[in-house]
Amino acid sequence: MKIAVIHEDAATLLAACGTLLSSMAALGHEVNAVAPAGEPDVADGFESLGAEYAMYPLVPNGLTPVSDIGTLLHLKQVLFRIRPDLVLSAGLKPMVYGSLAARMVWVGETKKVFTLADEPGAALDGGGLRGRLFAALAKPMFRAGFRSCDGICFRSARAESFYRGLDVLQPDARTVVVDRDGPEMDRAVLDFMGLTATD
């Protein structure tokens, strides 16, 4: 099976999800790490885990409509080239644009789309008019991203509660809370995505 794991930061993907990538590769899957350009040694790090490294442009913070549209279109190109059977997105913008891009390419072919979601943190903490405006713009984006997923892995019960309170999850959304780290998190995510055996 071909798998694409999309993140908003290459170094963080390597550090936080490196064992998950290597576990996927060890199960016999073809793994692609998809993240913005990182330090030169990042590609070697992914290679040592058995993963290919593909890059895409991203402005990580705030709503940047023109840049974000470019990110979505570039992710579509990357995924069209890789043609993965399964896509896992992690991070705020990949959760939206990675999931949407996965649904927009090679329509009609069987594929699975998942996201690993955490609380957005400071992104929605701003008060006043600016904070309310950002929340109003972000809600339909979160809703569209989650609707594109076959399953959502929340990093904590608090994260799931936050998004349910924001009313961006469908009532029948398939979810799991993964409040563990390291190998335990890897096993829980792999089990949820049905990757416990080589496909």
PyMOL commands that set and color helices and strands:
alter all, ss='L'
color gray80, all
select helices_A, chain A and resi 10-26+40-48+65-82+92-104+121-124+128-147+157-165+182-193
alter helices_A, ss='H'
color red, helices_A
select strands_A, chain A and resi 2-6+30-35+51-55+86-90+112-117+151-154+175-177
alter strands_A, ss='S'
color yellow, strands_A
deselect
rebuild
show_as cartoon
